[in-house]
Amino acid sequence: MTEYLVFKLLHLLLFVYWLGGDLGTFYASRFVAKQGLTSQQRSTALTIMMGVDQGPRICMALILGPGMQMAYSSGLIQMPLWALVLVWLICALWLAMVLAIHFGHGKAFVQPLTKFDFNFRIAVILVCLAVCAEHWLAQSPQYIQAGYIAWKLLFFAALVACGLGIRVMLKPFIPAFMEMMKDGPNPDVDGRLQKSLAKVRPFVYLIWVGLLVNAALGMHLITP
């Protein structure tokens, strides 16, 4: 029981820091493209934004581990022990990639690792969807014994997909920000920065909603 409660606490802390860090990142992003601020002030805002954003990135990478551990320990998921160990190894690999990309500025490995990380997340989404489909479509589901676990996996896959959507929508942001740092703020570059951030906001809002829904599912406030 103590082991289960430890993983439950960890799972809750990851949820809190994911949502809280996401809110902080969203607020800091407002100053990156805010008219009237100097290039240096915006650079400072971007540094704060990227630092705070590591919280949600780390939490996304790790939160599946304690969640699956609790489901396994309580019998809500039937899986061999090696599969559970594999889940934890995937979380560890994910975390290592997040930290390597963040702290590897300017290193040659960052670009290929970022591409691998993108494809890795697609694979995570597909595996989660496959497990959910097996639960809902199979006459005798092999893995998930409780319906709300399948829904939590589905929403987790959606959260990862939203993260990828943010990454895609932010592609024009980087060259625009570099241009602003080189030549200084101007209406044209400010417009491009603001347009890029505006395209990201729907995905951010969906992540907030998805996190709250997953928390409600875990607390059985929603019973699908």
N, C-alpha and C positions, 0 to 999 in steps of 0.2 A: 504493500500500500504506500509506503514512504517513497519508493522508487517511482510509482505512478504519479504521486503528488509533485515530485521534483520535476518530472517531464511536463506536467500540467502547468506548473509555475513558469517553466521555460517557454512553453507554448504561448502563454498569456503575455509574457514579457516581450516576446518577438512580435506579437500582434500590436502591443502598445507602442513599441519603438518604430515599427513599420508605419503605422498610421500617424504617430506624432512626428516622425522624421519627414514623412511625406508632406505634412502640413507646413513644416518649417522650410522645406525645399521650395514649396509653392510660393510661400510668402517672400523668400529671398529672391526668387526669380523676377518678382515685380520690379526690383531695383536694377536688374541687369540691363533692361531696356528703357529705363525711366528717363524721360527727357529732362534736361537741366543738370544731370549728374555728369561729372567728368569721366574720362576713360579710366582713370585710376580708381575712382570710386566704384565704377561698374565692375572693374576687375576684382576689387575686394569683395563685392557682392557675389560675383561668380565663384570666387574661392570659397566663400561661406556656403553658397548653395551646393557646390560639389562636395564639400566636406560633410554637410548635414545629410546629403543624399546617400552617403555610404551606409547610414543606418538602415533605411528601407532596403537597399540592395543586399546587405548582409542578412537582414531578416527574411527576405524572400528566399535566399539561398538555404537558410537553415530551418525554416518553420515546418517544412514537410517532415523532417526527421522526428522531432518529438510528437508530432501529430500521429504519424504512422506507428510510433512506438507505443503510444497510449492505446490506439485502436488494436494493435497486436496483443498487448498485455491484457486487455479486457475482452478479447475474443471477438471484437467487432470486425476484424479482418483476419482471414485464414490464409496464411502464407508461410512458406518454409523459412527457417531462420536465416538461410543464406540470402534470401530476397530482402529481408529486413536489414541485414548487414549491408547489402548493396545500396539500399536507400540512403543509409548513413554515409556510405562512401561517395555517393552522388552529391549529397549535401556538402561534404568536405571538398570535393573537386570544384563544385560551384563556388563555394566560399573562396577557395584559393584563386580562382579565375577573377573574381570580383576584386580581391585585394591586389593581385598582380597587375590588373589593368589600371587600377587607381594609382598605385605607387610606381608604375613603370613608365611615367611620362618621358617621352623621347626615346624610349628603348625600341629596338627593332622588332621585338617579339609582340609588341602591343597590338599592332594592326592585324596580324594573322590570328592572334589569340582572341581579339574582339570578334572577328568573323566566326571563329569556332564557337565562341560563347553564344553568339546569335543562333547558330544551328543547333547547339546543345539545348537551348531553351525551347526551340521548336520540337526537338525530340521529347523533352519533358512534357510538353503540352500533348503531344500525340499519345504518349504512354498513359497519361492521366485520362484522356478521352477513351482510349481503348479499354481501360479498366472499368470506366463508367458504362461504356456500351455493353461490356460483358455482363455487368450486373443487371442492366435494364432489359437486355435482349435474350439472355440465356434462360432456359427453363430452370436450370439448377445452377445459380451463380456459384463460382468456385472461390471467390476471394472475399467480397464485401458481404457482411451479414446484416448490416444496418443501412437502410436507405439513405439516411442523412449523411453518412460518410461519402457515398457516391456524389451527392450534391456538393459537399465541401471540396472534393477533388475537382469537380467540374468548375466551381468558382475559382479554385486556385489556378487551374489551367487558363481561365479567362483573365486572371490578374497577370499572369506571366505574359499572355498575349497583349494585354494593354501596355505592359512594359516595353515590348517589342515595337508596338505602335508608336510609343513616345520616342523611341530611338530613331525610327524612320522619319517621323515628323520633324525631329530636331536636326536633321542633316543640313538644311540650309542655314541653320543658326551658327554653326561653327565658322564657316568662311565669312559670314557677315560680321561676327564678333571680332574676328582677327582683322578685318578691314577697319572696323571701328577703332581698334587699339592702335592701328598703324596711322590712320589718317584723322582720327578724332570723330566725335559724334556729328551726324548730320541727319536731316529729315529722311533721306533715302534709306540709309542703313538702319536708322531707328525703326522705320516702317517695316523693313524686312525682319528685324529682330522681333518686333511685336507680333508680326504675322505668324512667324514660326512658333512663338510661345502660345499664341491663340489656338493654333492647330493641336497643340499638346493638351490643352485644358480638358477637352472631353474625356480623354483617356485617364487623366488624373482623377476627374470626378467619378468615373466608372470604378477606378481602383478603390476610392473611399467607400463607395456603395458596396462593392464586392467584399471588402474587409468586414464591413458592418454586418452584411448578410451572413458571411461565414462565422462570425462571432455569435450571431443569433442562432445559427444552426447548431453550433457547439454547445450553446446554453439551452437548447431545445425550446427557444422562444418561437422558432419556426419548425413545424413538423411536417415535412413533405410526405 
